[in-house]
Amino acid sequence: MISRFSVLYQGGVIDGDQLGYDGPAVHERRYDNDRLMSVYDASLRIARACDEWGYDTLWLAEHHFQHEGYEVLHNLPMTSLWLAQNTTKVRLGCGFNIIPTWNPLRLAEDYATADHLTGNRIRFGVGRGYHEREIVTMNPAMIGMPDAERRAYFEEEVEVLRKAFSEDDWQHHGTYFDLPPKGSTHRGEAFETITLVPKPTHEVEIWQPTTSGNPAGLDFMARNNIRGMVAGMPLTVTYAIAEGYRDAYARQGVELELGENLIVGMRAFVAPTEEEARAQALPNFEEYAKFGAPLGVFLYTDELIELHKEAGLPIPEQPRMTSFEDTLASGAWFAGTPEQLVTCLREIEARLPGLEEFLFNLHIPASHADNLELLRIIADEVMPHFAPKEA
């Protein structure tokens, strides 16, 4: 049953600036450095609100080079360390470290340091990334690499991280990583193992987003005991992924309750009336479609296709399509009253009895004031209907 609520802030600094189909095209946005640096003030305000209002975790997203202003946090362990110093109890989630942009050992060291210095308040997550600009610039080995090989590279990085977190003396000789390199010497003597110093003082839970429910990917998660986050998906897809995740663990001999070891989330707009909530949601929907559809993380709309035609922007041969009404009806997004949101969450609870943590995605282009007001309404009028889990 749902007993904890968390928040995902992806590091946007657009702050409600000219949203919607009538606003500037994504590639036309370019904010100055002062505006981009404002992400830290916004992050701190959100973290303190989460701390005060009883949210379990503020998850953050790693991205790079986005002068467009949609997602501009680039180092989650360092940012989380600073936020923890300025809050008291809210946990900070790396949702997610884009590990192909990292040396896995450097990431393991940075996480171990930040987590220890915050009293184990940092939650660790990994992702493959979906912005080609950041992936190939940060890691030129990705240039021209087929998707199947990129997945294999990601999975091997996860194996390295798990060894570094849990084993005292270890080695890894795989397709992409040779650690330590064979034939290496130290102080004139050969060495064959390495140790993360210091490594985490507790077992590290690893979280990963999952959107497709690909059985091979779910099997990888189950083999490596990786928790899953399913956020912003139609509820039918969410339920199917939850079933696939449970079945993947069953193939490893582990029985999970449906929804166990998962976080489920959505984008929500909550107001005194459904009409007000829908009015808030529409420009954010349009802006997110402009941003996300060409990246493959959202669907195209008829209006967006027309905008691309007028501007001479690329259009897929067979674009996956949606509409504002379809997105709300699917349950991927919510727009309604607090009472309607409680009903929606109760229905999700009934379908996923093992689910304990629910996540609200803050709206990437929305104003910071609107996002904070959303968190206040949920804390005051929704969260009290769900009892915290007893320690």
Secondary structure as UniProt FT lines:
FT   STRAND          4..9
FT   TURN            15..16
FT   TURN            21..22
FT   HELIX           26..28
FT   HELIX           33..53
FT   STRAND          57..60
FT   TURN            67..68
FT   HELIX           76..85
FT   STRAND          91..94
FT   TURN            95..96
FT   STRAND          97..98
FT   HELIX           99..101
FT   HELIX           104..117
FT   TURN            118..119
FT   STRAND          122..127
FT   HELIX           132..138
FT   HELIX           140..142
FT   TURN            143..144
FT   HELIX           147..166
FT   STRAND          172..173
FT   STRAND          178..179
FT   TURN            182..183
FT   STRAND          185..186
FT   TURN            187..188
FT   STRAND          189..190
FT   STRAND          206..209
FT   HELIX           215..223
FT   TURN            224..225
FT   STRAND          227..231
FT   HELIX           235..251
FT   TURN            252..253
FT   TURN            258..261
FT   STRAND          262..270
FT   HELIX           274..292
FT   HELIX           293..295
FT   HELIX           302..311
FT   HELIX           324..330
FT   STRAND          333..336
FT   HELIX           338..351
FT   TURN            353..354
FT   STRAND          357..361
FT   TURN            364..365
FT   HELIX           368..381
FT   HELIX           383..385
//
